[in-house]
């Protein structure tokens, strides 16, 4: 039994090390990739085009995932006991940045559709709609993330949050969240790939 316990512990440590290495690589790639994207926007005329505002917003949100979300998750993987404060901090910024990225992608799709479907009307638009969409992406994400934390602290009814988030399954056990978030490895890659492709498509077509 002692040998089996030792083997299980060794296997668990090996798997944890593998995840740490993988997420570290993703964090570095995320930071470098989004920094280069911002540098390209800044060095070209695209930085001053209103059609690029949403892409820049997405790049910033994705970059913050690499700077804040992934490193904090790596730290959580390394410790056994996660305090309630750290748990709430991680949960808030994870939901906040993740929803901001997803909402930004939604607004980019809507903006591109409008530009293609109504090109004349699109050209006459001011920068105001783009600014509003950027503010909405961060405000909506902040609202949902705050509601989640208020629920954890017992200041907001769980059923209310479930209704706000579309009947999502709320998990109170942070150890379960640890397991679930390992799937974020694919999510981060997809989000950054979309950001990279969109930026290069705009540069190639001169939109």
VOBA-521839 format. One record per atom (N, C-alpha, C): residue number from 0; x, y, z. Coordinates in Angstrom, 2 decimals, always signed. Example, Ala and Ser with C-alpha at 12.3 -4.5 7.8 and 13.67 -1.06 7.14 Angstrom:
<nodes>
0/+13.19/-5.69/+7.80
0/+12.30/-4.50/+7.80
0/+13.20/-3.30/+7.80
1/+12.85/-2.25/+7.08
1/+13.67/-1.06/+7.14
1/+12.90/+0.03/+7.87
</nodes>
This chain:
<nodes>
0/+0.82/-1.21/+0.00
0/+0.00/+0.00/+0.00
0/+0.86/+1.26/+0.00
1/+1.99/+1.20/+0.74
1/+2.88/+2.35/+0.81
1/+3.48/+2.64/-0.55
2/+3.86/+1.53/-1.27
2/+4.43/+1.71/-2.61
2/+3.40/+2.32/-3.56
3/+2.16/+1.83/-3.48
3/+1.11/+2.35/-4.34
3/+0.85/+3.83/-4.05
4/+0.87/+4.19/-2.76
4/+0.66/+5.59/-2.39
4/+1.78/+6.47/-2.92
5/+3.01/+5.95/-2.85
5/+4.16/+6.70/-3.36
5/+4.09/+6.88/-4.86
6/+3.66/+5.84/-5.56
6/+3.55/+5.91/-7.02
6/+2.47/+6.91/-7.42
7/+1.34/+6.87/-6.69
7/+0.25/+7.81/-6.98
7/+0.69/+9.25/-6.77
8/+1.41/+9.50/-5.65
8/+1.88/+10.85/-5.36
8/+2.87/+11.31/-6.41
9/+3.77/+10.40/-6.83
9/+4.77/+10.74/-7.84
9/+4.10/+11.05/-9.18
10/+3.08/+10.26/-9.52
10/+2.35/+10.49/-10.77
10/+1.62/+11.82/-10.73
11/+1.03/+12.14/-9.55
11/+0.33/+13.41/-9.41
11/+1.29/+14.59/-9.55
12/+2.47/+14.49/-8.93
12/+3.46/+15.55/-9.04
12/+3.95/+15.70/-10.47
13/+4.09/+14.57/-11.16
13/+4.54/+14.61/-12.56
13/+3.50/+15.31/-13.43
14/+2.22/+14.98/-13.22
14/+1.16/+15.63/-13.99
14/+1.08/+17.12/-13.70
15/+1.27/+17.48/-12.41
15/+1.24/+18.89/-12.04
15/+2.38/+19.65/-12.71
16/+3.56/+19.04/-12.73
16/+4.71/+19.68/-13.38
16/+4.44/+19.88/-14.86
17/+3.83/+18.89/-15.48
17/+3.51/+19.00/-16.90
17/+2.56/+20.15/-17.19
18/+1.53/+20.30/-16.32
18/+0.59/+21.40/-16.50
18/+1.26/+22.75/-16.27
19/+2.15/+22.82/-15.28
19/+2.85/+24.07/-14.99
19/+3.70/+24.49/-16.18
20/+4.43/+23.53/-16.75
20/+5.27/+23.83/-17.92
20/+4.41/+24.28/-19.09
21/+3.29/+23.57/-19.31
21/+2.41/+23.91/-20.43
21/+1.82/+25.30/-20.28
22/+1.31/+25.60/-19.09
22/+0.69/+26.92/-18.88
22/+1.72/+28.04/-18.88
23/+2.94/+27.75/-18.42
23/+4.00/+28.75/-18.48
23/+4.32/+29.10/-19.93
24/+4.40/+28.07/-20.77
24/+4.66/+28.30/-22.19
24/+3.54/+29.11/-22.83
25/+2.30/+28.80/-22.46
25/+1.16/+29.54/-23.00
25/+1.19/+30.99/-22.53
26/+1.54/+31.21/-21.26
26/+1.61/+32.57/-20.72
26/+2.65/+33.40/-21.46
27/+3.82/+32.81/-21.66
27/+4.90/+33.52/-22.38
27/+4.47/+33.83/-23.81
28/+3.90/+32.82/-24.48
28/+3.45/+33.02/-25.86
28/+2.35/+34.08/-25.94
29/+1.46/+34.08/-24.95
29/+0.37/+35.05/-24.92
29/+0.89/+36.47/-24.76
30/+1.83/+36.65/-23.82
30/+2.39/+37.98/-23.57
30/+3.18/+38.47/-24.77
31/+4.05/+37.61/-25.30
31/+4.88/+38.00/-26.45
31/+4.02/+38.27/-27.68
32/+3.10/+37.36/-27.96
32/+2.26/+37.49/-29.15
32/+1.41/+38.76/-29.13
33/+0.77/+39.02/-28.00
33/-0.08/+40.21/-27.93
33/+0.73/+41.50/-27.85
34/+1.93/+41.43/-27.27
34/+2.80/+42.61/-27.25
34/+3.25/+42.95/-28.66
35/+3.60/+41.93/-29.45
35/+3.99/+42.16/-30.84
35/+2.83/+42.71/-31.65
36/+1.63/+42.19/-31.37
36/+0.45/+42.69/-32.08
36/+0.21/+44.17/-31.80
37/+0.33/+44.55/-30.52
37/+0.18/+45.96/-30.17
37/+1.26/+46.82/-30.81
38/+2.48/+46.27/-30.88
38/+3.58/+47.01/-31.50
38/+3.31/+47.25/-32.98
39/+2.74/+46.23/-33.65
39/+2.40/+46.36/-35.07
39/+1.33/+47.43/-35.26
40/+0.31/+47.39/-34.41
40/-0.74/+48.40/-34.49
40/-0.17/+49.81/-34.29
41/+0.75/+49.93/-33.34
41/+1.30/+51.24/-33.01
41/+2.19/+51.79/-34.12
42/+2.90/+50.90/-34.80
42/+3.86/+51.33/-35.83
42/+3.20/+51.58/-37.18
43/+1.97/+51.18/-37.34
43/+1.27/+51.35/-38.62
43/+0.09/+52.29/-38.45
44/-0.52/+52.64/-39.58
44/-1.68/+53.53/-39.56
44/-2.91/+52.85/-38.96
45/-2.85/+51.52/-38.85
45/-4.00/+50.78/-38.32
45/-4.34/+51.20/-36.89
46/-3.32/+51.70/-36.16
46/-3.53/+52.09/-34.77
46/-4.53/+53.23/-34.65
47/-4.61/+54.05/-35.69
47/-5.47/+55.24/-35.65
47/-6.80/+55.03/-36.38
48/-7.05/+53.81/-36.87
48/-8.32/+53.53/-37.54
48/-9.34/+53.03/-36.53
49/-10.55/+53.55/-36.63
49/-11.58/+53.13/-35.68
49/-11.90/+51.65/-35.80
50/-11.71/+51.08/-37.00
50/-11.99/+49.66/-37.19
50/-11.01/+48.78/-36.44
51/-9.91/+49.36/-35.98
51/-8.90/+48.58/-35.24
51/-9.09/+48.68/-33.73
52/-9.95/+49.56/-33.29
52/-10.12/+49.76/-31.85
52/-10.54/+48.48/-31.13
53/-11.48/+47.76/-31.73
53/-11.96/+46.53/-31.10
53/-10.88/+45.45/-31.07
54/-10.06/+45.40/-32.12
54/-8.97/+44.43/-32.13
54/-7.92/+44.77/-31.08
55/-7.65/+46.05/-30.93
55/-6.71/+46.48/-29.90
55/-7.26/+46.14/-28.51
56/-8.56/+46.34/-28.35
56/-9.21/+46.00/-27.08
56/-9.09/+44.51/-26.79
57/-9.31/+43.68/-27.81
57/-9.17/+42.23/-27.65
57/-7.74/+41.85/-27.31
58/-6.78/+42.50/-27.97
58/-5.37/+42.22/-27.72
58/-4.98/+42.55/-26.29
59/-5.48/+43.67/-25.78
59/-5.19/+44.06/-24.39
59/-5.78/+43.04/-23.41
60/-7.02/+42.64/-23.65
60/-7.67/+41.67/-22.76
60/-6.93/+40.33/-22.78
61/-6.54/+39.88/-23.96
61/-5.80/+38.62/-24.07
61/-4.43/+38.73/-23.40
62/-3.78/+39.88/-23.57
62/-2.48/+40.08/-22.95
62/-2.56/+40.03/-21.44
63/-3.62/+40.58/-20.87
63/-3.81/+40.55/-19.43
63/-4.05/+39.13/-18.92
64/-4.63/+38.28/-19.76
64/-4.79/+36.87/-19.39
64/-3.41/+36.24/-19.17
65/-2.46/+36.56/-20.06
65/-1.11/+36.03/-19.92
65/-0.35/+36.65/-18.77
66/-0.65/+37.89/-18.45
66/+0.06/+38.60/-17.38
66/-0.51/+38.26/-16.00
67/-1.82/+38.13/-15.89
67/-2.47/+37.94/-14.60
67/-3.07/+36.55/-14.40
68/-3.97/+36.17/-15.29
68/-4.77/+34.97/-15.08
68/-3.94/+33.69/-15.06
69/-3.14/+33.49/-16.09
69/-2.37/+32.23/-16.17
69/-1.32/+32.13/-15.07
70/-0.50/+33.18/-14.80
70/+0.47/+33.07/-13.70
70/-0.19/+32.78/-12.35
71/-1.33/+33.40/-12.09
71/-2.02/+33.16/-10.83
71/-2.53/+31.73/-10.76
72/-2.99/+31.21/-11.89
72/-3.45/+29.82/-11.92
72/-2.28/+28.86/-11.70
73/-1.12/+29.19/-12.25
73/+0.08/+28.37/-12.03
73/+0.44/+28.34/-10.55
74/+0.36/+29.50/-9.91
74/+0.64/+29.56/-8.47
74/-0.34/+28.70/-7.68
75/-1.61/+28.74/-8.07
75/-2.63/+27.94/-7.38
75/-2.35/+26.46/-7.55
76/-1.84/+26.07/-8.72
76/-1.49/+24.67/-8.93
76/-0.35/+24.22/-8.01
77/+0.50/+25.18/-7.63
77/+1.69/+24.84/-6.84
77/+1.40/+24.74/-5.34
78/+0.30/+25.31/-4.89
78/-0.01/+25.29/-3.46
78/-1.16/+24.33/-3.19
79/-1.17/+23.79/-2.00
79/-2.21/+22.83/-1.64
79/-3.48/+23.52/-1.14
80/-3.29/+24.47/-0.26
80/-4.45/+25.16/+0.32
80/-4.56/+26.57/-0.25
81/-5.71/+26.86/-0.82
81/-5.97/+28.17/-1.40
81/-6.93/+28.93/-0.48
82/-6.48/+30.07/+0.02
82/-7.32/+30.87/+0.91
82/-8.49/+31.48/+0.17
83/-9.48/+31.91/+0.94
83/-10.68/+32.47/+0.34
83/-10.40/+33.77/-0.41
84/-9.45/+34.57/+0.10
84/-9.13/+35.83/-0.57
84/-8.53/+35.58/-1.94
85/-7.52/+34.70/-1.99
85/-6.88/+34.37/-3.26
85/-7.87/+33.71/-4.21
86/-8.73/+32.87/-3.65
86/-9.74/+32.21/-4.47
86/-10.66/+33.23/-5.13
87/-11.10/+34.21/-4.35
87/-12.00/+35.24/-4.90
87/-11.29/+36.14/-5.90
88/-10.04/+36.47/-5.61
88/-9.27/+37.31/-6.54
88/-9.10/+36.60/-7.87
89/-8.73/+35.31/-7.80
89/-8.53/+34.56/-9.04
89/-9.85/+34.43/-9.81
90/-10.91/+34.08/-9.10
90/-12.20/+33.89/-9.75
90/-12.67/+35.17/-10.44
91/-12.50/+36.31/-9.75
91/-12.94/+37.58/-10.32
91/-12.19/+37.91/-11.60
92/-10.85/+37.90/-11.54
92/-10.09/+38.31/-12.72
92/-10.20/+37.29/-13.85
93/-10.40/+36.02/-13.50
93/-10.54/+34.99/-14.53
93/-11.83/+35.19/-15.32
94/-12.94/+35.39/-14.60
94/-14.22/+35.65/-15.26
94/-14.19/+36.98/-15.99
95/-13.61/+37.99/-15.34
95/-13.56/+39.34/-15.90
95/-12.82/+39.37/-17.23
96/-11.60/+38.83/-17.26
96/-10.80/+38.86/-18.48
96/-11.33/+37.90/-19.54
97/-11.80/+36.73/-19.10
97/-12.33/+35.77/-20.06
97/-13.56/+36.29/-20.78
98/-14.49/+36.86/-20.01
98/-15.71/+37.41/-20.62
98/-15.41/+38.64/-21.49
99/-14.43/+39.43/-21.08
99/-14.05/+40.58/-21.90
99/-13.55/+40.14/-23.26
100/-12.72/+39.09/-23.28
100/-12.21/+38.56/-24.55
100/-13.33/+38.03/-25.43
101/-14.20/+37.23/-24.83
101/-15.30/+36.64/-25.60
101/-16.25/+37.72/-26.11
102/-16.58/+38.69/-25.25
102/-17.48/+39.78/-25.65
102/-16.85/+40.63/-26.74
103/-15.54/+40.84/-26.65
103/-14.83/+41.60/-27.69
103/-14.91/+40.89/-29.03
104/-14.75/+39.58/-29.02
104/-14.88/+38.80/-30.26
104/-16.29/+38.94/-30.84
105/-17.29/+38.94/-29.98
105/-18.67/+39.09/-30.44
105/-18.87/+40.45/-31.10
106/-18.35/+41.51/-30.47
106/-18.49/+42.85/-31.04
106/-17.70/+42.99/-32.34
107/-16.55/+42.33/-32.42
107/-15.76/+42.37/-33.66
107/-16.55/+41.75/-34.80
108/-17.19/+40.62/-34.52
108/-18.01/+39.96/-35.55
108/-19.16/+40.86/-35.99
109/-19.83/+41.49/-35.02
109/-20.95/+42.38/-35.34
109/-20.48/+43.59/-36.14
110/-19.33/+44.14/-35.76
110/-18.79/+45.32/-36.45
110/-18.39/+44.99/-37.89
111/-17.77/+43.83/-38.07
111/-17.37/+43.40/-39.42
111/-18.59/+43.12/-40.29
112/-19.63/+42.53/-39.70
112/-20.85/+42.27/-40.45
112/-21.47/+43.58/-40.93
113/-21.54/+44.55/-40.04
113/-22.13/+45.84/-40.40
113/-21.30/+46.53/-41.48
114/-19.96/+46.41/-41.38
114/-19.09/+47.05/-42.36
114/-19.27/+46.45/-43.75
115/-19.48/+45.13/-43.80
115/-19.65/+44.45/-45.09
115/-21.07/+44.63/-45.62
116/-22.05/+44.56/-44.73
116/-23.45/+44.63/-45.16
116/-23.87/+46.07/-45.50
117/-23.38/+47.02/-44.75
117/-23.74/+48.43/-44.99
117/-22.48/+49.29/-45.08
118/-21.70/+49.13/-46.13
118/-20.41/+49.83/-46.25
118/-20.52/+51.36/-46.24
119/-21.54/+51.90/-46.90
119/-21.68/+53.35/-46.95
119/-22.03/+53.92/-45.57
120/-22.95/+53.26/-44.89
120/-23.32/+53.71/-43.55
120/-22.15/+53.56/-42.58
121/-21.38/+52.48/-42.78
121/-20.25/+52.23/-41.88
121/-19.20/+53.34/-42.00
122/-18.95/+53.78/-43.22
122/-17.94/+54.82/-43.42
122/-18.34/+56.15/-42.80
123/-19.63/+56.36/-42.63
123/-20.09/+57.63/-42.05
123/-20.17/+57.58/-40.53
124/-19.89/+56.42/-39.96
124/-19.95/+56.29/-38.51
124/-18.81/+57.05/-37.84
125/-19.08/+57.53/-36.64
125/-18.03/+58.15/-35.84
125/-17.37/+57.07/-34.98
126/-16.44/+57.46/-34.16
126/-15.76/+56.49/-33.28
126/-16.61/+56.13/-32.06
127/-17.70/+56.85/-31.87
127/-18.52/+56.64/-30.67
127/-19.04/+55.21/-30.52
128/-19.61/+54.58/-31.58
128/-20.09/+53.20/-31.43
128/-18.98/+52.23/-31.01
129/-17.77/+52.43/-31.53
129/-16.66/+51.55/-31.18
129/-16.27/+51.73/-29.71
130/-16.25/+52.98/-29.26
130/-15.94/+53.25/-27.86
130/-16.99/+52.64/-26.94
131/-18.26/+52.75/-27.35
131/-19.35/+52.19/-26.55
131/-19.21/+50.67/-26.46
132/-18.89/+50.01/-27.56
132/-18.72/+48.55/-27.54
132/-17.56/+48.13/-26.65
133/-16.48/+48.91/-26.67
133/-15.34/+48.60/-25.82
133/-15.72/+48.73/-24.34
134/-16.41/+49.82/-24.02
134/-16.85/+50.03/-22.64
134/-17.82/+48.94/-22.19
135/-18.71/+48.55/-23.10
135/-19.68/+47.49/-22.77
135/-18.99/+46.16/-22.51
136/-17.96/+45.84/-23.28
136/-17.27/+44.56/-23.11
136/-16.64/+44.45/-21.72
137/-16.05/+45.54/-21.24
137/-15.43/+45.54/-19.91
137/-16.47/+45.67/-18.81
138/-17.50/+46.48/-19.04
138/-18.53/+46.68/-18.02
138/-19.34/+45.42/-17.78
139/-19.74/+44.75/-18.88
139/-20.51/+43.52/-18.75
139/-19.70/+42.45/-18.01
140/-18.43/+42.31/-18.39
140/-17.57/+41.32/-17.74
140/-17.38/+41.64/-16.26
141/-17.20/+42.93/-15.95
141/-17.04/+43.33/-14.56
141/-18.30/+43.09/-13.74
142/-19.45/+43.28/-14.36
142/-20.73/+43.06/-13.68
142/-20.91/+41.59/-13.33
143/-20.66/+40.71/-14.29
143/-20.81/+39.28/-14.05
143/-19.79/+38.78/-13.04
144/-18.54/+39.22/-13.17
144/-17.49/+38.79/-12.23
144/-17.81/+39.26/-10.81
145/-18.28/+40.49/-10.68
145/-18.64/+41.02/-9.36
145/-19.81/+40.26/-8.76
146/-20.79/+39.93/-9.61
146/-21.95/+39.17/-9.13
146/-21.52/+37.79/-8.63
147/-20.55/+37.20/-9.31
147/-20.05/+35.88/-8.89
147/-19.39/+35.96/-7.52
148/-18.60/+37.00/-7.29
148/-17.93/+37.15/-6.00
148/-18.93/+37.46/-4.90
149/-19.91/+38.30/-5.20
149/-20.94/+38.63/-4.22
149/-21.72/+37.38/-3.80
150/-21.90/+36.47/-4.76
150/-22.58/+35.21/-4.44
150/-21.72/+34.36/-3.51
151/-20.42/+34.31/-3.78
151/-19.50/+33.55/-2.94
151/-19.49/+34.10/-1.51
152/-19.56/+35.41/-1.38
152/-19.54/+36.06/-0.06
152/-20.90/+36.03/+0.63
153/-21.90/+35.51/-0.06
153/-23.23/+35.42/+0.53
153/-24.02/+36.71/+0.47
154/-23.56/+37.66/-0.34
154/-24.24/+38.95/-0.46
154/-25.23/+38.99/-1.61
155/-25.23/+37.93/-2.41
155/-26.16/+37.84/-3.54
155/-26.69/+36.43/-3.63
156/-27.98/+36.30/-3.85
156/-28.60/+34.98/-3.92
156/-28.06/+34.19/-5.10
157/-27.77/+32.91/-4.86
157/-27.21/+32.05/-5.91
157/-28.14/+31.93/-7.10
158/-29.44/+31.85/-6.85
158/-30.40/+31.71/-7.94
158/-30.40/+32.96/-8.82
159/-30.15/+34.11/-8.21
159/-30.10/+35.35/-9.00
159/-28.93/+35.32/-9.95
160/-27.76/+34.88/-9.46
160/-26.59/+34.79/-10.32
160/-26.79/+33.75/-11.41
161/-27.41/+32.62/-11.04
161/-27.67/+31.58/-12.03
161/-28.55/+32.11/-13.15
162/-29.53/+32.93/-12.79
162/-30.41/+33.53/-13.79
162/-29.63/+34.50/-14.68
163/-28.76/+35.31/-14.06
163/-27.98/+36.29/-14.81
163/-27.02/+35.63/-15.78
164/-26.48/+34.49/-15.41
164/-25.48/+33.82/-16.23
164/-26.08/+32.73/-17.11
165/-27.40/+32.75/-17.28
165/-28.03/+31.81/-18.20
165/-28.10/+30.40/-17.68
166/-28.44/+30.27/-16.38
166/-28.59/+28.95/-15.77
166/-27.32/+28.13/-15.82
167/-26.18/+28.80/-15.65
167/-24.91/+28.07/-15.59
167/-24.81/+27.34/-14.26
168/-24.05/+26.26/-14.24
168/-23.85/+25.49/-13.03
168/-22.79/+26.16/-12.16
169/-23.18/+26.64/-10.98
169/-22.26/+27.34/-10.10
169/-21.53/+26.33/-9.22
170/-20.21/+26.38/-9.24
170/-19.39/+25.47/-8.43
170/-18.80/+26.26/-7.27
171/-19.08/+25.85/-6.06
171/-18.55/+26.54/-4.90
171/-17.21/+25.96/-4.46
172/-16.92/+24.72/-4.84
172/-15.70/+24.07/-4.41
172/-14.55/+24.50/-5.31
173/-13.57/+25.21/-4.76
173/-12.49/+25.73/-5.59
173/-11.58/+24.62/-6.11
174/-11.50/+23.50/-5.37
174/-10.69/+22.39/-5.85
174/-11.26/+21.83/-7.14
175/-12.59/+21.88/-7.28
175/-13.23/+21.43/-8.51
175/-12.93/+22.41/-9.64
176/-12.89/+23.71/-9.30
176/-12.56/+24.72/-10.30
176/-11.16/+24.48/-10.82
177/-10.24/+24.07/-9.94
177/-8.87/+23.76/-10.36
177/-8.87/+22.74/-11.49
178/-9.65/+21.68/-11.30
178/-9.70/+20.62/-12.29
178/-10.32/+21.10/-13.59
179/-11.41/+21.84/-13.49
179/-12.12/+22.31/-14.67
179/-11.28/+23.27/-15.50
180/-10.49/+24.11/-14.85
180/-9.75/+25.15/-15.56
180/-8.57/+24.62/-16.35
181/-8.25/+23.34/-16.18
181/-7.19/+22.77/-17.00
181/-7.58/+22.78/-18.48
182/-8.88/+22.80/-18.73
182/-9.36/+22.91/-20.10
182/-9.13/+24.28/-20.69
183/-8.76/+25.25/-19.86
183/-8.51/+26.61/-20.34
183/-7.29/+26.66/-21.24
184/-6.45/+25.62/-21.20
184/-5.28/+25.55/-22.08
184/-5.72/+25.70/-23.53
185/-6.78/+25.01/-23.91
185/-7.29/+25.09/-25.28
185/-7.97/+26.43/-25.53
186/-8.68/+26.93/-24.51
186/-9.39/+28.21/-24.65
186/-8.42/+29.35/-24.95
187/-7.32/+29.41/-24.22
187/-6.35/+30.49/-24.40
187/-5.74/+30.43/-25.80
188/-5.42/+29.22/-26.26
188/-4.84/+29.06/-27.60
188/-5.82/+29.54/-28.66
189/-7.09/+29.17/-28.54
189/-8.10/+29.55/-29.53
189/-8.29/+31.06/-29.56
190/-8.39/+31.69/-28.38
190/-8.60/+33.13/-28.30
190/-7.44/+33.88/-28.93
191/-6.21/+33.46/-28.62
191/-5.05/+34.15/-29.16
191/-4.89/+33.90/-30.65
192/-5.27/+32.71/-31.09
192/-5.21/+32.42/-32.53
192/-6.19/+33.32/-33.28
193/-7.39/+33.47/-32.74
193/-8.39/+34.34/-33.38
193/-7.89/+35.78/-33.45
194/-7.29/+36.25/-32.36
194/-6.76/+37.61/-32.33
194/-5.67/+37.79/-33.37
195/-4.77/+36.80/-33.48
195/-3.67/+36.88/-34.45
195/-4.19/+36.88/-35.88
196/-5.14/+35.98/-36.17
196/-5.68/+35.87/-37.53
196/-6.43/+37.13/-37.91
197/-7.26/+37.65/-37.00
197/-8.01/+38.87/-37.29
197/-7.09/+40.05/-37.57
198/-6.04/+40.18/-36.78
198/-5.11/+41.28/-36.97
198/-4.41/+41.19/-38.31
199/-3.98/+39.99/-38.69
199/-3.28/+39.82/-39.95
199/-4.20/+39.97/-41.15
200/-5.45/+39.53/-40.99
200/-6.42/+39.69/-42.09
200/-6.68/+41.17/-42.34
201/-6.80/+41.94/-41.28
201/-7.04/+43.36/-41.44
201/-5.83/+44.04/-42.07
202/-4.64/+43.58/-41.70
202/-3.44/+44.16/-42.27
202/-3.29/+43.83/-43.75
203/-3.68/+42.61/-44.12
203/-3.54/+42.18/-45.51
203/-4.57/+42.84/-46.42
204/-5.78/+43.03/-45.90
204/-6.85/+43.58/-46.72
204/-6.96/+45.10/-46.61
205/-6.29/+45.64/-45.59
205/-6.33/+47.09/-45.41
205/-7.69/+47.59/-45.00
206/-8.41/+46.79/-44.20
206/-9.76/+47.18/-43.77
206/-9.68/+48.26/-42.71
</nodes>
